[in-house]
Amino acid sequence: MSKPSRPLALDKIDLKILAVLQREGRITKLALAEKVNLSPTPCWARLKRLEEAGVIAGYHARLALEKLGPITTVWTEITLASHKAGDFAAFEQAVQARPEIAECWATGGGIDYLLKVVTRDVDAYQRLIDELLEADLSIDRYFTYIVTKSVKAPPQIPVGELFGE
């Protein structure tokens, strides 16, 4: 059994780098160095260290899906009837196979999972739910919450407040 890895020691400059990259993933290395008040070579070294340590998991484009066509975003609570390890594994495997399920969070408390589903419309969402129910994944009940507008997304994690001094 391997030991859990210790968190990477981060200073204020590392946290500034992470905060800037969350907002501006396509920023040039020179512009990043300027924003964190560091010369380019040490900034580059810090960036590489953060990438190699896995703190930076990737760089992604944030798409405005509504510009491509109509979409419906739905949050879904799922409770399984059975809480055996195999049931959780089967449900999670099914979720991984469905691209419409943009996010899935296992939770403690009254529900087992919280899903963020993005489809063209409510009918497409219902077809997805029907397929999951027919797949015998031990789903006991689900609750659907249709998103009417986005107030704050995607999350900008306050790294300085969470991990700073």
Number of C-alpha atoms within 10 A of each C-alpha: 3 4 5 6 6 6 8 11 7 15 12 14 16 19 19 19 19 21 18 14 16 19 12 13 16 12 13 10 15 14 11 23 20 13 13 17 12 14 13 15 12 11 21 16 11 16 21 13 15 18 13 11 12 11 13 15 10 8 11 9 8 8 8 8 11 10 8 8 8 10 14 19 22 20 18 19 20 20 19 18 13 13 11 10 8 11 17 18 12 14 18 16 12 14 17 13 9 12 11 17 21 14 14 17 12 12 13 8 6 9 15 17 20 18 18 17 20 21 19 14 13 15 11 14 20 13 11 17 15 11 11 17 15 11 13 11 20 19 18 11 12 15 11 14 11 12 13 9 8 8 7 7 6 9 8 10 12 13 16 17 9 9 12 13 8
